[in-house]
């Protein structure tokens, strides 16, 4: 994953699985993009999530292996 506009990889609500063998380079390249249709609490969480190479929410039994954030 190279030059993503927000976070590198976003995972939400799986019940099991593996995230592996990824290289994430230069995430959050466009923090100026608008965020519309969300309340202030969700907006704050999204802004924090966008700064991360890998984001997981409401996920269980997910194995993360050999996923390497390189640079921001």
Helices and strands as residue ranges (DSSP letters): E 9-12, E 15-25, H 40-49, E 54-57, E 60-71
